[in-house]
Amino acid sequence: MIHLVTHYIHTHKLLSPAATVIVGVSGGADSMALLYILKEIGYNCVVAHCNFTLRQKESDADESFVVDYCRTNNLPCLVKHFDTKKHAQDNKISIEMAARELRYGWFETLRLHYQAEAIAIAHHFNDSIETILINLINGTGINGLTGIKPINGHIIRPLLCVNRKEIEDFLQKKHLHFITDSSNVENIYTRNKIRNILIPQIEEINPSFINTMQGTIHNLTTSATIYNSYIELKLKDIIESSSNNQVKISINQLLKEEHADTVLYEALKTYNFSPKLCASILNNVANSGKEYLSPTHKLLIDRDFIFLTPIKEKNDTHTYYIQQSDSSIEFPIKLNINILRNDASFHLSKKSTCACIDYSLLKFPLTIRRWKKGERFYPLGMKQSKKVSDFFVDNKIPTWEKEKCWIIESNGNIVWIIGYRLDDRYKVTTSTSIIFKISVKE
């Protein structure tokens, strides 16, 4: 199996030879196999274990197991305790999503600190099948039927080439111990129901289901690649212009498309328009003046064009959040996010549409909201605070621009008036080690 994983890593260019890699290790069968294999191949492994404090003594036992294994095998091991329930409550998200955000946010911090090439996660082929079935049950397009990707940014999954049984057989052969998470056998969550109930029933019909899915996923991935290339070309044909404030779609070009319904949906799905709503829009393109609303955007049919604009929030009260693990934001304003080291390769951007922030000063999640009358910040280069409204007046910002202005806030403080000015308290200095770079998408 080591040879198989080595070949998979090389084929998909997951890691360079002898690279440093952060390895997420829970102590379960999959992560213990991943750690052993990566170490055997010759990678410099830094073990990261998350204690989500959800299972009391069992969580502590998992931690002790991983720490003891690493001590015995001379592996660097880092442990982080999270108040997962509080994070879920504070951000109004599920426990599963909270754990995911906390885990990947911490892993990325470690990757930067250790200058690691990647973060290795122990998802295997069965996990990929389960993901496909979840998407199929919830409703999906062809991209949702291709499974888990081997690489996503700095996250790599070297075990996608092997299945659960192969991992268990490997561990037995190598006499490697692991722990079993009791929650994995509880059929409370959808994934557990699929793993423990649905797939065994499918295997009664087709005992080779897991192996059969390898060919199926390969075929679907190829089809998805062709589909995405087609859609990319078609979107270039129909979209006349696109910015943060407006998307302009040519009705004439849209109606020339053989699959206009699919092309329109692909153009609008990012803005939270459902397939049903897109079908209605297409049927009414001749009705100039007709409007449609998604949760975040307004669409107007205006003779030759479809115009798409963000919905203005009433009383400027709505807020959005930037999580520690986010690499981009699509609304209320499109933003790119990068986390960088403050080394010789870094060059400070002077563009007003880009902010470089001292990462250590931020408290997540960050808030994106409208500015409020009377609030103050410290404009970059100033040691005294100034009212945001006075800043706009001094810089001759038109009223209509002020109304559309968003700010980013951390722990109650303004960090950046997006597109205008960074707060001086969050600027990059010589003592900054990690930089949070955020920029408006062009």
TIDODREN-17079 format. One record per residue: residue in one letter; x, y, z of N, C-alpha, C in turn. Coordinates in steps of 0.05 Angstrom, whole numbers, plus 5000, padded with zeros to 4 digits. Example, Ala and Ser with C-alpha at 12.3 -4.5 7.8 and 13.67 -1.06 7.14 Angstrom:
<recs>
a526448865156524649105156526449345156
s525749555142527349795143525850015157
</recs>
This chain:
<recs>
m501649765000500050005000501750255000
i504150245012505950475012506650554984
h507250354967507950404939505550534925
l503150444930500750554918500350844925
v500650914950500351184960502551364949
t504951254948507251404937506751484908
h505751284893505151334864502951544862
y500851534879498651724878499652004885
i501452034904502552294911504052414888
h505652244874507252344852505452414828
t503452234822501752284799500252544802
h499252604826497652844830499253084841
k501953044843503753254851502853374878
l502253204897501353294923503553404940
l505953284939508253364955510853344940
s512753514947515453484936516953284954
p519053164943520652974959521653094985
a521352955007522353035034521153295044
a518753365034517453615042516553595071
t516253825084515053845111511953855107
v510553695122507653675119506353665147
i504153825150502553805174500653575171
v500653385189498953145187496753155208
g494253175200492053165219491652885229
v492052835255491852565266489952565289
s487752415286485752385307486352145325
g487951955314488451705328486951475317
g485051535298483551325285485151175264
a483950965253485350795234486450945211
d484851115199485651255174488051445179
s487851605200490051805205492551665214
m492351445229494751295238496151175214
a494551065195495750955170497151175154
l495751405152496851635137499551715148
l499651755175502051845188504351645183
y503751385187505851175184506951175155
i505151195136505951185107507651425100
l506751665107508251905100511051905113
k511151805138513751785151515551585137
e514451365129515951155115516951255088
i515351415074516151515048518551715051
g518651845074520952025079520152315083
y517552375087516752645091517252735120
n517652995123518053105150515353165162
c514352995179511553015189511453165215
v509653365216508953505241506053425247
v505653285270503053185277501353395291
a498853425282496953615294494553465303
h493953475329491553335340489653535352
c487153525344485053705354483453565376
n483153685399481353595420479053785420
f476753685409474453855407472753865432
t473653725453472353715479469353655477
l468653465460465853395456465153135469
r467152965474466652695485468052655512
q468552865526469652865553472152675555
k471952465571474152285577475252155551
e473352095533474151955508475952145491
s475352395490476952595475479752605488
d479852605514482452625528484152365523
a482752135522484051885517485251885488
d483751995469484752015442487252175441
e487252405455489552585456491952435467
s491552295489493852155502495051945484
f493251805469494151595451496051715429
v495151935417496752065396499352175407
v499252305430501652425442503652205449
d502751985460504451765467505751635442
y504151605421505251485396507451665385
c506951925385508952105373511452115390
r511152105417513452105434515151855429
t513851625427515251365422516751375395
n515551505375516651505348518151765341
n518751925361520352165357519152355336
l516552395338515152565319514152815334
p514553055322513453295335510453285335
c509253355358506353335361505253585375
l503253695362501953935374499053875379
v498053965401495253905409493854175414
k491354195405489854435410487054365421
h486254495442483654445454481754665444
f479354585435477354775425474754755441
d473554985444470854995455468954995431
t468554755421467054725395464154805398
k462854735420460054805423459655105424
k461455245438461255535439461655665412
h463555565396464055665369461555625352
a460355395355457855335339455655525347
q455255575373453155745382453656035374
d456156125378456756405371456356465342
n456956275325456756315296454356195283
k452556085300449955965290450455765268
i452255575274452855365255452755095269
s452854875254452754615266455354545280
i455254345298457654255311459654155291
e458754015270460553905249461954135235
m460454345228461654565213463554725232
a462854745257464554885276467254745279
a467054475282469554315284471254345259
r469954345236471454375211472954645209
e471454855216472655125215475055145234
l474655045258476755065278479154905270
r478654665260480854485253482554595230
y481254675208482754765185484055045190
g482755205206483955465213486555425228
w486555245247488955195263491155055246
f490254865229492254725212493654925193
e492155125183493355325165495355495181
t494755565205496655715222499255555226
l498955295231501255125235502955105209
r501555085187502855055161504755305156
l503655535162505255775159507555785178
h507055715203509155725224511455545218
y510855295209512955095203513855105173
q512755295158513355325130512955055116
a510854925123510154665111509054695083
e509454495067508454505040505454455038
a504454295056501654215054500554125081
i497954085082496553965105495353705096
a496153485107495253215098492853125115
i490653055102488252955116487752665107
a486652505124486552215119483952115106
h482652285090480352195075481151975055
h479551765053480251545035477951505015
f478151294999476251254977473351224987
n472951085009470251055019469051325027
d470651505038469651765045468651915020
s470151874998469351994973466651894963
i466251634965463751514957461451624975
e461951645001459851745019459152035012
t461152195004460652464996458852484971
i459352304952457752294928454852224935
l454452024952451751944959450352164975
i451752304992450452535006449552744986
n451252804967450553004947448252914930
l448152664923446052544907443352554922
i443452494947440952504963439952794966
n441752984970440953264974440353404948
g441153284925440853414899443353554891
t444353484867446853594857447053584827
g449053714816449753694788452153504785
i453253504761455353314755457853364772
n458453614780460753664796460553544824
g458053504833457653384860457853084859
l458252964836458452674833461252584828
t463252754832466052684826467652614851
g466452644874467752564899469652784910
i471252704929473152884942475552914924
k476553164922478853214906481453164921
p483553064908486052994922487553244933
i487053474921488353714930486453954928
n486354114949484654354950486254564964
g487454744949489254944961491654804974
h491954835000494254705014493354445027
i490854365024489854115035490253885016
i491653675024492053445007490853195021
r490053005004488852755014490152515000
p492452425010493952214997492751944997
l490651895014489551625017487051585000
l486351764983484051734966484251494947
c486651404943487151174925486650904938
v486050904964485650644978482950654993
n481850414997479250415011479650335041
r477450335055477550285084478650005091
k477749805076478649535081481649505077
e482649635056485549625050487149755073
i486049965084487350105107487349925131
e485149805137484949625160486849385158
d486949275133488749045129491649125132
f492349375123495049475125495849515154
l494049625170494649665198495049405213
q493449205206493748945218496348815211
k497148835185499648725176502048855190
k501849115194504049265207503949275237
h501849145248501349135277501249415289
l499849585275499449865284496849895299
h496950015322494550055338493150315330
f490650325336489050565331486750565351
i485350785352482950805369480450835353
t478250755364475650775350473950995363
d473151175346471351395355468551285359
s467451285383464851175388462651305372
s463051565365460951705350460751605321
n462751455312462651355284460551135281
v459851005303457850785301455050885308
e454851135316452151245322450951355297
n448551255290447351325265445551575268
i446851785279445452045283445852215259
y448352225249449052405227448652265200
t448152425180447552315153449852135143
r452352225146454552075136454751795150
n454151785176454251525190451951345180
k449651455174447451295164448151175137
i449451335120450351235094452451025097
r454351075115456650885119455750625131
n454050645151453350405167450850265158
i449050405144446550275136446250255106
l446550485091445950485063447950325046
i450550375050452550235034452549935039
p452249835063452049545067449649425052
q447449575050445049475035445649475005
i447149674995447849684967449749444961
e451549384979453449164975452048894975
e449648874987448048624985447148584956
i446748804942445948784913448348754896
n450448904902452948894887455348884906
p456248644912458448614932461048764924
s461248824898463648964888463149264885
f461149364899460349644896462649844899
i464349804920466549994925468449994901
n469149764891471049744869469749854843
t467149794840465749894816465750204815
m465550324838465450614840467950754830
q470250604830472650724820472450804791
g471350624775470950674747468850884743
t466750874759464551074756465551354762
i467051384784468051654791469951754769
h471651584758473451664737471851764713
n469751624705468051704683466651974688
l465652004712464152244719466052484721
t468452444731470452654733471252754705
t471652574686472252644659469952804647
s467452714651465152854641464853134653
a465453154679465253414692467353614681
t469653514675471753684663470853794636
i469653624620468653714594466453914598
y464553854616462254034622463254304632
n465154314650466154564661467554734640
s468954604622470254754600468254884582
y466154724576463954824559462555064572
i461955044598460555254612462255504614
e464855474618466655704620466555864594
l466555724571466455864545463856004541
k461655864549458955984545458456224563
l459556224587459256454605460656694594
k462956654581464456874568462756994545
d461156824532459456914510457157084519
i455957014542453457144550453857384570
i456057374585456457584605457957814593
e456658044590457758284578459758414597
s459158424622460958544642460258444670
s462258454688461758354715463558514734
s462258604757463758744778462458674804
n463458794826462158744852459358844853
n458759054838456159194840454159104819
q455058984797453158914776454258704756
v452558524749453158334727451158384705
k452158394680450458464657450558234637
i448258104633448057874615446557944590
s447557864567446257924541444057714536
i441557814534439357634529439557514501
n440457674482440757584454442657344453
q444957374466446957154466445956914481
l444556964503443456744519441556574503
l439756704488437756554472438856404449
k441356464441442656314420443756044430
e443956014456445055774467443155544465
e444255314457442655064455441554984482
h443155014503442254944530442255194547
a440555384539440455644552439655624582
d437955424589437155404617439455324635
t441155144625443455054641445555274643
v446055414620447955634620447155854639
l444555924638443556134656443856054685
y443155804692443455714719446355734729
e448155644712451055654719451955944723
a450756134708451456414711450356534737
l448056424746446656554769446856404795
k447756154795447755994820449456114842
t451656244834453456364854451956584869
y449856694857448356904870445756804882
n445656544887443556414903440856404888
f440856384862438456344846438156044842
s435855934848435255644846434755574817
p434955314810434355224782431455304774
k429655274793426855344787426555634781
l427855814796427756094791429056174764
c431256034758432656084733430856014709
a429355794712427555714690425355924686
s424356034708422356244706423456494693
i425956564700427256804688427556764657
l428356524649428756464621426156484606
n423956404618421356404605420256694603
n421456874618420357154619422357364609
v424357274593426357474584425157684565
a422757634554421457834537419958044553
n419557994579418058174596419858384609
s420458594594422258804604421058934629
g422758964649421859084674421258884696
k421158634689420558424709422958384727
e422458354753424558324772424358054787
y426657954795426857704811428757754834
l428257614856429957644880431057374889
s433557364896434757144910435157244939
p436157084957436657184984438657414985
t440357434965442457644965442457834942
h441057774920441257934896438557994883
k438458214868436158284853436858264823
l435058144808435458104779433258264764
l434058424745432258584729432558524700
i430258454687430258414658429658684645
d431458784628431259044617431859034587
r429858984571430058974542432158774533
d434558864527436658694515438458554535
f438158634561440058534581438658444606
i439958264620439258194648441358324666
f440358484685442158614704441858484732
l444158434744444258304770445758484789
t444458554811445658734831445258624859
p447058684878446658604906444258744918
i442858614935440558744949441658924970
k440659174971441459364991440159285018
e441759265038440659185064439159415077
k436659365086435059575099436359645125
n436659915130437760015155440659925160
d441959815139444759725142445259545166
t443459365172443659205196444858925192
h444758835167445658555162448658535163
t449558305174452458265176453157995163
y455657985153456757735142459357675157
y460357435153462657355169464857245152
i467357295159469657175147470856975168
q470756715161471856515180474856485175
q476156375195479056345194479956175170
s478255985162478955805140478155905112
d476856135110475956235084478256325067
s478056255041480056355022478856555003
s476256585004474856794988472056834999
i470857064991468157134999466757224974
e464257134970462757204946460757424951
f459657454975457857664981457957735011
p457457985018456158195002458058324982
i460658264984462558374965464658154959
k465558134935467357924927470157994937
l471257814953473957854964475657614962
n478257654956480257434957481857464983
i482457234994483957225020486357055017
n488657155026491157005026492557045053
i493756835063495356855087498256805079
l499957005085502757005075504757045098
r507156965093509357015112510557285106
n511357425126512657685122515657645118
d516357555094519157515088519957675064
a522357615053523457775031521757775006
s520157565003518457534979515957704980
f515257815003512857965007513258254999
h511358364983511358644976508758774984
l508858984999506459115009504959254986
s502359184982500859304961499859584969
k499959774950499060044956496360094944
k495059894933492459924921490359964943
s488460144938486260184958484459944960
t484459774939482759544938483959304952
c486259344965487759124978488659215006
a488259045025489159105052490958875062
c493258955073495158765085495158815115
i494358605130493758635158495458445175
d496158535199497658365217495858145228
y496257895219494557675225494157625255
s496257675270496257615299494357795314
l493558025302491758215316488858165311
l488257965294485457915286484157705304
k481557745310480057555325477757455307
f477657195301475657095282473256995297
p470956995283470557085255470557385253
l471557485230471357765224468557835215
t467758075219465058165210465258345187
i463458305167463158495145460458625149
r460358885151457859025155457959315144
r455659445143455559725135456759905157
w457860125149458860315169456560455183
k457060545207454960675223455760965229
k453761135230454261415237455361435265
g457361605269458461655295460861475303
e461161255288463361075296466061185286
r468261105299470861215293472860995286
f474961075273477260885268479761055266
y482060915263484661055261485661025233
p485161215215486061195187489061135186
l489860965167492660895164494361145163
g496461155179498261385180497561585201
m495261545215494461735236494461605263
k495161755284495261655311492861735327
q491061905315488661985328486261865313
s484061815327481761705314480161925299
k478561835280476962015264474261885259
k472162045259469561935251469661835222
v468361615218468261505190466961705172
s464761835181463362035165465162265158
d466862355177468762575171470862485151
f471762235153473662125134472562135105
f469962065102468662075076468562365065
v467862545083467662825075470462935066
d472462875082475162975077476262865050
n475362615043476362495019474362524996
k472362695000470462764979469162514966
i468262334984466962094975463962154970
p462962114946460162184940458162024958
t455862144962453862014979453161734970
w452761704943451961444933454061224938
e456661314938458761124944458861054974
k458361254991458361205020456161005028
e453861025014451660845021452360555014
k454160504996454860234988457360135002
c458460295020460960225032460660015054
w462559815054462659605074465159635090
i465059545115467459545132467959255142
i470459205148471158955162471859015191
e470658865209470958915237472158665251
s473858715271474958495288474658575317
n473258405331472958445360471958725367
g470058835351468859095356470359325345
n472659285332474259505320474159485290
i474059725277474259735248477059665240
v477359475221479959395211480459525184
w478359535167478759635140476059745130
i476059995120473860095105474459995076
i472959795068473659645044473859835020
g476159825007476659984983477560274989
y477860345014478560625021480960645039
r480760545064483060585082483160375104
l485560275109486160095131486260245157
d485560115179485960225205488860195213
d490060415223492960415229493760205250
r491860125268492459935289493059655278
y492159605253492359335242494459315220
k496059525216497959525194500159325199
v501559245177503859075178506259235187
t507759125206510159255216512559055214
t514859135222517258965221516958725240
s515258755261514858535280512658335271
t511358405248509258225238510457975226
s509557745233510557495222508757375201
i506157405205504157295186502257515178
i501757525151500157735140497457625129
f495357765136492657705126492157895103
k492357795078491957975055489157935044
i487758145042484958125032484558345010
s483458264988483258444965480558414951
v479558634941477058634925477658494899
k475858304892476258164866475658364843
e477458354823477158544801475158424781
</recs>
